[in-house]
Amino acid sequence: MIKKFLNYRFLLIAGAVLLGLIIFKWYSNRELVEQIDQEEVVIDSTEVAQVHLKYGFPIEEFSVETNKVKRNHSLSTILRQYDVSFGTIDNIARKAKKVFNVRRIKSGHEYSVLFTKDSLKTPEYFIYENTPVEYIVFDLRDTLDVFKGEKEIIKYRKQIKGSIESSLWNAMVEANSDPLLSIELSDIYAWTIDFFGIGKGDQFNVIYEESYVDDKPIHQIKVIAANFVHHNSDNYAFAFVEGDKEGYFDEEGKSLQKAFLKAPLRYSRISSKFSNNRYHPVLKRYRAHHGVDYAAPTGTPVHTIGDGVITKRGYQANGGGNYLTIKHNSVYTTTYMHLSRFAKKMNTGTRVKQGETIGYVGATGLATGPHLDFRVYKNGTPINPLNMKSPPVSPVKEENVLRYKQEMEKLMQELNPKEAITLE
């Protein structure tokens, strides 16, 4: 009986020792695996951190030379500087035909050449920066290939406030903002504010996105929200997307786009207003001037203020010189006079779209200098273009009103942190 008990006791002890060994080995292996995994993760992350890409290449693996295209330099001229053979240049130019026309390489644009790091310093890639974003890669190795690439665009959200002392352009410069923003604002408010009439005391408050590449602005700006105070009146604009279309709407959800633009050209000044008795500088007598004269350099593009059909195109030797008349609807027509020339395909019967270039400022006919004589007729009677009221296009769609309200109120709070305007 005692002997049997001792045998059982021995078996229990032996089992416990064996189980302990198994558990110890399992934990040891687990710690070893975790240690290996951790070491592998550290090694991998270190390798990724050390790779610096430029134009999609691990740039440290090459010797790099960067220059700008000189005047009258071509692909051949540039590559011959790096001893690339004429045969290779001819073949790579042929390869490029479906990707990029090498004859469009322009002076002033930057390019880089990637060489091998050995003593031979063989050129392997030629990269031409076609735009601030797009670049063309010419693979000069035996494979000979050409393809396009794009740099990463980083967008920064900004806000700018200011007052106008002389012009909106100068106000942007003084506020250390890209003057291009003034062009964006003039486009957004083209239907509601006459930018030829803005002046000292007007104010602006704009939230916008500016695009950067390689830490440099590329002059791509998108206005998200704005308030332009003109003659002490607020003029709000909020960007809003409906389906595949984006537009700008006011705080009530009404579109800022109207049937007609406020002016038929940019960057000008009004040299003569609508009058029933104006002194004509050429004829030296008083007569009616049923239009608005915009003084601008010869060649300044002239845009139609609305959709329509060209009903007249011609030349008036004793008056308007080269002119176009556009019928917009059953009520309104517009005439553009003293043009230096017409835009291509602008003939009688041609349909035009709002903002489309129809001609260019000149001094044809009776004119002392280059300007546009712009006239508007309502039911055949001339009216003052500066006083013309234009009906708005469709407001925010009913099914999108709630979403617009939510987005608009957030932007309104950013523009005016202490105020809030709600959409009924």
Buried (B, 14 or more C-beta within 10 A) or exposed (E): EEEEEEEEEEEEEEEEEEEEEEEEEEEEEEEEEEEEEEEEEEEEEEEEEEEEEBBEBEBEEBBBBEEEBEEEBBBBEBBEEBEBEEEBBEEBBEBBEEBBEBEEBEEEBEBBBBBBEEEEBBBBBBBBBBEBBEBBBBBBEEEBBBBEBEBEEEEEEBEBEBEBEEBBBEBBEEBEBBBBBBBBBBBBBBBBBBBBEBEEEBBBBBBBBBBBBEEEBBEBBEBBBBBBBBEEEBBBBBBBEBEEEEBBBBBEBEBBBBBBBBBBBBBBEBBBEBBEEBEBEEEEEEEEBBBBBBBBEBEBBBBBBBBBBBBEBEEBEEBBBBBBBBBBEEEBBBBBBBBBBBBEEBEEEBEBEBBBBBBBBBBBBBBEBBBBBBBBBEEEEBBBBBEBEBEBEEBBEEEBBEBBBEBBBEBBEEBBEEEEBEBE
